[in-house]
Amino acid sequence: MKIITVDMPPNDKKFYIQSMIDIYTLAKNPLVFQKPRTITSAYIDVSGKMGLAQTVLMVQDNITENFGSMKMDNFVVKEKGGFWVVYKAKFKFLKRPYWKDKVVTTSFPADNQLIRLNENTAITTIEGEPIIFAKQEMCCLSFDRHRPMRLSSVDFPTEGFPEAFMTDDFDRFNVKPEEYQEVYQQKVLPQHIDMSHHMNNIEYVKLALNVFSASDLELCIPSELEVHYLGESKEGQVLKVFRADHNGATYMRILDETDRPVFEMKLRMM
């Protein structure tokens, strides 16, 4: 695979991508999960293109299926006293697919760092042209203490990882608290809750995106999205959603009733 360097905005680290990906050879690796998908009406936003929250959802779905194919999903690791959580996720947009476009999603773990791992995903054309790259930092928490477990305790693979699509580091959100302005409040409703009995990760992204108007999202040309999951929210809690515009990016932050941060997100547009 040919490696090319793409210059990012000032203060951002460089990001390395493949000009074309041999996705079908890559799929022969037993750690790789690959699935053709169609951008249906469920995946588009007001622009007629795949939405930002819907992108996070598609990647999350592919990761879930990847772990299932490795016999490493939550139903399996639950028997070993643990469950998977995503702490951080980063997305690089080269473009956004339109309604009815055909794409291929390819996911795999890129490493094993004893107590955490990085999962990589590429959304490409059926020919292997990159459209979106994603990277998730994950770990397995114990049921009893909610503390990170060693990956060896759930028999997670230690070798055979493909070359990562995305290697840049996650960012620190250096926005001062006083720069944030509260936009609205939202009660956590039953439809926000998943099988963990906490708010689903995608719902945080949707709440954060509500700081924009529909016309903003219709014109949005994203280049990078990064999310940090900081805490759990339960049904009935009231969350406060904040926005700050800082150094050419928009930052969103969600606090619970005690002002405990549960989520933060950065969106940079082209």
SEKE-351201 format. One record per residue (C-alpha): residue in one letter; residue number from 1; x, y, z. Coordinates in steps of 0.25 Angstrom, whole numbers, plus 5000, padded with zeros to 4 digits. Example, Ala and Ser with C-alpha at 12.3 -4.5 7.8 and 13.67 -1.06 7.14 Angstrom:
2
{type:A, seq:1, east:5049, north:4982, up:5031};
{type:S, seq:2, east:5055, north:4996, up:5029};
//
This chain:
270
{type:M, seq:1, east:5000, north:5000, up:5000};
{type:K, seq:2, east:5005, north:5014, up:4996};
{type:I, seq:3, east:5007, north:5023, up:5008};
{type:I, seq:4, east:5005, north:5038, up:5006};
{type:T, seq:5, east:5006, north:5050, up:5016};
{type:V, seq:6, east:4994, north:5059, up:5017};
{type:D, seq:7, east:4996, north:5073, up:5024};
{type:M, seq:8, east:4986, north:5076, up:5035};
{type:P, seq:9, east:4982, north:5090, up:5040};
{type:P, seq:10, east:4992, north:5097, up:5049};
{type:N, seq:11, east:4995, north:5090, up:5062};
{type:D, seq:12, east:4990, north:5077, up:5057};
{type:K, seq:13, east:4999, north:5065, up:5056};
{type:K, seq:14, east:5001, north:5059, up:5042};
{type:F, seq:15, east:4992, north:5048, up:5038};
{type:Y, seq:16, east:4997, north:5037, up:5029};
{type:I, seq:17, east:4987, north:5030, up:5019};
{type:Q, seq:18, east:4987, north:5020, up:5008};
{type:S, seq:19, east:4984, north:5025, up:4994};
{type:M, seq:20, east:4977, north:5012, up:4991};
{type:I, seq:21, east:4974, north:5000, up:5000};
{type:D, seq:22, east:4975, north:4986, up:4995};
{type:I, seq:23, east:4962, north:4983, up:5004};
{type:Y, seq:24, east:4960, north:4969, up:4999};
{type:T, seq:25, east:4974, north:4964, up:5002};
{type:L, seq:26, east:4973, north:4970, up:5015};
{type:A, seq:27, east:4960, north:4963, up:5018};
{type:K, seq:28, east:4967, north:4950, up:5018};
{type:N, seq:29, east:4973, north:4953, up:5031};
{type:P, seq:30, east:4965, north:4946, up:5042};
{type:L, seq:31, east:4965, north:4959, up:5051};
{type:V, seq:32, east:4959, north:4967, up:5040};
{type:F, seq:33, east:4944, north:4969, up:5038};
{type:Q, seq:34, east:4939, north:4974, up:5025};
{type:K, seq:35, east:4925, north:4977, up:5021};
{type:P, seq:36, east:4918, north:4984, up:5008};
{type:R, seq:37, east:4908, north:4994, up:5012};
{type:T, seq:38, east:4898, north:5003, up:5005};
{type:I, seq:39, east:4896, north:5018, up:5010};
{type:T, seq:40, east:4881, north:5016, up:5013};
{type:S, seq:41, east:4872, north:5027, up:5017};
{type:A, seq:42, east:4875, north:5023, up:5032};
{type:Y, seq:43, east:4889, north:5028, up:5030};
{type:I, seq:44, east:4887, north:5042, up:5024};
{type:D, seq:45, east:4885, north:5055, up:5030};
{type:V, seq:46, east:4878, north:5068, up:5024};
{type:S, seq:47, east:4890, north:5069, up:5014};
{type:G, seq:48, east:4886, north:5056, up:5007};
{type:K, seq:49, east:4900, north:5051, up:5011};
{type:M, seq:50, east:4904, north:5041, up:5022};
{type:G, seq:51, east:4902, north:5049, up:5035};
{type:L, seq:52, east:4913, north:5051, up:5045};
{type:A, seq:53, east:4905, north:5043, up:5056};
{type:Q, seq:54, east:4902, north:5032, up:5046};
{type:T, seq:55, east:4916, north:5031, up:5042};
{type:V, seq:56, east:4920, north:5028, up:5057};
{type:L, seq:57, east:4908, north:5018, up:5057};
{type:M, seq:58, east:4913, north:5011, up:5044};
{type:V, seq:59, east:4927, north:5010, up:5050};
{type:Q, seq:60, east:4922, north:5005, up:5064};
{type:D, seq:61, east:4913, north:4994, up:5057};
{type:N, seq:62, east:4925, north:4989, up:5049};
{type:I, seq:63, east:4934, north:4989, up:5061};
{type:T, seq:64, east:4923, north:4981, up:5069};
{type:E, seq:65, east:4923, north:4971, up:5057};
{type:N, seq:66, east:4938, north:4970, up:5057};
{type:F, seq:67, east:4939, north:4966, up:5071};
{type:G, seq:68, east:4927, north:4956, up:5069};
{type:S, seq:69, east:4935, north:4950, up:5058};
{type:M, seq:70, east:4947, north:4949, up:5067};
{type:K, seq:71, east:4938, north:4943, up:5078};
{type:M, seq:72, east:4942, north:4955, up:5086};
{type:D, seq:73, east:4929, north:4962, up:5088};
{type:N, seq:74, east:4922, north:4966, up:5101};
{type:F, seq:75, east:4914, north:4953, up:5101};
{type:V, seq:76, east:4928, north:4945, up:5102};
{type:V, seq:77, east:4936, north:4954, up:5111};
{type:K, seq:78, east:4924, north:4955, up:5120};
{type:E, seq:79, east:4927, north:4941, up:5124};
{type:K, seq:80, east:4941, north:4945, up:5128};
{type:G, seq:81, east:4936, north:4956, up:5136};
{type:G, seq:82, east:4938, north:4968, up:5127};
{type:F, seq:83, east:4931, north:4977, up:5117};
{type:W, seq:84, east:4937, north:4986, up:5106};
{type:V, seq:85, east:4937, north:5001, up:5106};
{type:V, seq:86, east:4941, north:5012, up:5096};
{type:Y, seq:87, east:4948, north:5023, up:5103};
{type:K, seq:88, east:4952, north:5031, up:5091};
{type:A, seq:89, east:4949, north:5032, up:5076};
{type:K, seq:90, east:4955, north:5040, up:5064};
{type:F, seq:91, east:4950, north:5041, up:5050};
{type:K, seq:92, east:4956, north:5047, up:5038};
{type:F, seq:93, east:4947, north:5051, up:5026};
{type:L, seq:94, east:4953, north:5051, up:5012};
{type:K, seq:95, east:4938, north:5052, up:5007};
{type:R, seq:96, east:4924, north:5048, up:5011};
{type:P, seq:97, east:4916, north:5038, up:5003};
{type:Y, seq:98, east:4903, north:5041, up:4997};
{type:W, seq:99, east:4889, north:5034, up:4999};
{type:K, seq:100, east:4889, north:5020, up:4992};
{type:D, seq:101, east:4905, north:5020, up:4990};
{type:K, seq:102, east:4911, north:5006, up:4992};
{type:V, seq:103, east:4923, north:5006, up:5002};
{type:V, seq:104, east:4931, north:4995, up:5009};
{type:T, seq:105, east:4934, north:4996, up:5024};
{type:T, seq:106, east:4947, north:4989, up:5028};
{type:S, seq:107, east:4951, north:4988, up:5043};
{type:F, seq:108, east:4962, north:4981, up:5051};
{type:P, seq:109, east:4970, north:4983, up:5064};
{type:A, seq:110, east:4983, north:4990, up:5061};
{type:D, seq:111, east:4990, north:4986, up:5074};
{type:N, seq:112, east:4990, north:4980, up:5088};
{type:Q, seq:113, east:4995, north:4990, up:5099};
{type:L, seq:114, east:4993, north:4981, up:5111};
{type:I, seq:115, east:4981, north:4988, up:5116};
{type:R, seq:116, east:4976, north:4996, up:5104};
{type:L, seq:117, east:4975, north:4994, up:5089};
{type:N, seq:118, east:4973, north:5003, up:5077};
{type:E, seq:119, east:4963, north:4998, up:5067};
{type:N, seq:120, east:4964, north:5004, up:5052};
{type:T, seq:121, east:4953, north:5005, up:5042};
{type:A, seq:122, east:4952, north:5010, up:5028};
{type:I, seq:123, east:4940, north:5013, up:5020};
{type:T, seq:124, east:4944, north:5012, up:5005};
{type:T, seq:125, east:4938, north:5011, up:4991};
{type:I, seq:126, east:4936, north:4996, up:4986};
{type:E, seq:127, east:4949, north:4999, up:4979};
{type:G, seq:128, east:4957, north:5002, up:4992};
{type:E, seq:129, east:4957, north:5017, up:4990};
{type:P, seq:130, east:4957, north:5023, up:5005};
{type:I, seq:131, east:4945, north:5031, up:5009};
{type:I, seq:132, east:4946, north:5032, up:5024};
{type:F, seq:133, east:4956, north:5027, up:5034};
{type:A, seq:134, east:4953, north:5024, up:5049};
{type:K, seq:135, east:4961, north:5020, up:5061};
{type:Q, seq:136, east:4956, north:5016, up:5074};
{type:E, seq:137, east:4963, north:5014, up:5088};
{type:M, seq:138, east:4957, north:5003, up:5095};
{type:C, seq:139, east:4958, north:4995, up:5108};
{type:C, seq:140, east:4951, north:4984, up:5116};
{type:L, seq:141, east:4946, north:4988, up:5129};
{type:S, seq:142, east:4943, north:4978, up:5140};
{type:F, seq:143, east:4928, north:4976, up:5145};
{type:D, seq:144, east:4931, north:4977, up:5159};
{type:R, seq:145, east:4941, north:4989, up:5160};
{type:H, seq:146, east:4939, north:4996, up:5147};
{type:R, seq:147, east:4954, north:4996, up:5146};
{type:P, seq:148, east:4962, north:4992, up:5133};
{type:M, seq:149, east:4966, north:4978, up:5132};
{type:R, seq:150, east:4978, north:4972, up:5125};
{type:L, seq:151, east:4975, north:4968, up:5111};
{type:S, seq:152, east:4981, north:4955, up:5114};
{type:S, seq:153, east:4970, north:4952, up:5124};
{type:V, seq:154, east:4960, north:4951, up:5112};
{type:D, seq:155, east:4970, north:4944, up:5103};
{type:F, seq:156, east:4971, north:4956, up:5093};
{type:P, seq:157, east:4980, north:4954, up:5081};
{type:T, seq:158, east:4994, north:4958, up:5083};
{type:E, seq:159, east:4999, north:4957, up:5068};
{type:G, seq:160, east:4995, north:4957, up:5054};
{type:F, seq:161, east:4990, north:4971, up:5054};
{type:P, seq:162, east:4989, north:4978, up:5040};
{type:E, seq:163, east:4996, north:4991, up:5038};
{type:A, seq:164, east:4988, north:5003, up:5044};
{type:F, seq:165, east:4980, north:5012, up:5035};
{type:M, seq:166, east:4981, north:5023, up:5045};
{type:T, seq:167, east:4993, north:5026, up:5054};
{type:D, seq:168, east:4991, north:5040, up:5059};
{type:D, seq:169, east:4989, north:5042, up:5074};
{type:F, seq:170, east:4977, north:5047, up:5081};
{type:D, seq:171, east:4976, north:5061, up:5085};
{type:R, seq:172, east:4975, north:5068, up:5098};
{type:F, seq:173, east:4964, north:5078, up:5097};
{type:N, seq:174, east:4971, north:5091, up:5103};
{type:V, seq:175, east:4958, north:5099, up:5104};
{type:K, seq:176, east:4956, north:5107, up:5117};
{type:P, seq:177, east:4943, north:5105, up:5124};
{type:E, seq:178, east:4939, north:5120, up:5123};
{type:E, seq:179, east:4940, north:5118, up:5108};
{type:Y, seq:180, east:4928, north:5109, up:5108};
{type:Q, seq:181, east:4914, north:5114, up:5107};
{type:E, seq:182, east:4902, north:5106, up:5111};
{type:V, seq:183, east:4893, north:5103, up:5099};
{type:Y, seq:184, east:4881, north:5094, up:5104};
{type:Q, seq:185, east:4878, north:5083, up:5114};
{type:Q, seq:186, east:4873, north:5069, up:5111};
{type:K, seq:187, east:4867, north:5059, up:5120};
{type:V, seq:188, east:4872, north:5045, up:5118};
{type:L, seq:189, east:4860, north:5037, up:5112};
{type:P, seq:190, east:4857, north:5022, up:5111};
{type:Q, seq:191, east:4861, north:5022, up:5096};
{type:H, seq:192, east:4875, north:5028, up:5099};
{type:I, seq:193, east:4878, north:5015, up:5107};
{type:D, seq:194, east:4885, north:5003, up:5102};
{type:M, seq:195, east:4887, north:4989, up:5108};
{type:S, seq:196, east:4897, north:4994, up:5118};
{type:H, seq:197, east:4886, north:5002, up:5124};
{type:H, seq:198, east:4894, north:5015, up:5121};
{type:M, seq:199, east:4892, north:5025, up:5110};
{type:N, seq:200, east:4898, north:5019, up:5097};
{type:N, seq:201, east:4910, north:5026, up:5091};
{type:I, seq:202, east:4903, north:5030, up:5078};
{type:E, seq:203, east:4893, north:5038, up:5087};
{type:Y, seq:204, east:4904, north:5047, up:5092};
{type:V, seq:205, east:4908, north:5050, up:5078};
{type:K, seq:206, east:4894, north:5054, up:5074};
{type:L, seq:207, east:4892, north:5063, up:5086};
{type:A, seq:208, east:4906, north:5070, up:5083};
{type:L, seq:209, east:4902, north:5072, up:5069};
{type:N, seq:210, east:4889, north:5079, up:5073};
{type:V, seq:211, east:4898, north:5092, up:5076};
{type:F, seq:212, east:4897, north:5094, up:5061};
{type:S, seq:213, east:4885, north:5098, up:5053};
{type:A, seq:214, east:4880, north:5089, up:5042};
{type:S, seq:215, east:4885, north:5099, up:5032};
{type:D, seq:216, east:4899, north:5098, up:5038};
{type:L, seq:217, east:4899, north:5083, up:5037};
{type:E, seq:218, east:4893, north:5084, up:5022};
{type:L, seq:219, east:4906, north:5092, up:5018};
{type:C, seq:220, east:4915, north:5084, up:5027};
{type:I, seq:221, east:4928, north:5079, up:5021};
{type:P, seq:222, east:4935, north:5072, up:5032};
{type:S, seq:223, east:4950, north:5069, up:5032};
{type:E, seq:224, east:4952, north:5063, up:5046};
{type:L, seq:225, east:4943, north:5058, up:5058};
{type:E, seq:226, east:4948, north:5054, up:5071};
{type:V, seq:227, east:4940, north:5049, up:5083};
{type:H, seq:228, east:4944, north:5046, up:5097};
{type:Y, seq:229, east:4934, north:5038, up:5106};
{type:L, seq:230, east:4937, north:5042, up:5120};
{type:G, seq:231, east:4925, north:5036, up:5129};
{type:E, seq:232, east:4912, north:5029, up:5129};
{type:S, seq:233, east:4898, north:5035, up:5129};
{type:K, seq:234, east:4885, north:5028, up:5133};
{type:E, seq:235, east:4871, north:5029, up:5130};
{type:G, seq:236, east:4864, north:5041, up:5137};
{type:Q, seq:237, east:4877, north:5050, up:5138};
{type:V, seq:238, east:4877, north:5064, up:5132};
{type:L, seq:239, east:4889, north:5067, up:5124};
{type:K, seq:240, east:4895, north:5081, up:5120};
{type:V, seq:241, east:4900, north:5083, up:5106};
{type:F, seq:242, east:4911, north:5093, up:5104};
{type:R, seq:243, east:4918, north:5099, up:5092};
{type:A, seq:244, east:4931, north:5107, up:5090};
{type:D, seq:245, east:4938, north:5111, up:5077};
{type:H, seq:246, east:4953, north:5111, up:5078};
{type:N, seq:247, east:4965, north:5111, up:5069};
{type:G, seq:248, east:4956, north:5108, up:5056};
{type:A, seq:249, east:4949, north:5097, up:5062};
{type:T, seq:250, east:4936, north:5095, up:5070};
{type:Y, seq:251, east:4936, north:5088, up:5084};
{type:M, seq:252, east:4924, north:5082, up:5091};
{type:R, seq:253, east:4924, north:5078, up:5105};
{type:I, seq:254, east:4913, north:5070, up:5113};
{type:L, seq:255, east:4911, north:5071, up:5128};
{type:D, seq:256, east:4902, north:5064, up:5137};
{type:E, seq:257, east:4894, north:5071, up:5149};
{type:T, seq:258, east:4906, north:5070, up:5158};
{type:D, seq:259, east:4914, north:5077, up:5147};
{type:R, seq:260, east:4922, north:5064, up:5145};
{type:P, seq:261, east:4927, north:5063, up:5130};
{type:V, seq:262, east:4921, north:5051, up:5123};
{type:F, seq:263, east:4925, north:5054, up:5109};
{type:E, seq:264, east:4933, north:5064, up:5100};
{type:M, seq:265, east:4935, north:5065, up:5085};
{type:K, seq:266, east:4942, north:5074, up:5075};
{type:L, seq:267, east:4938, north:5076, up:5060};
{type:R, seq:268, east:4947, north:5083, up:5050};
{type:M, seq:269, east:4942, north:5087, up:5037};
{type:M, seq:270, east:4949, north:5089, up:5024};
//
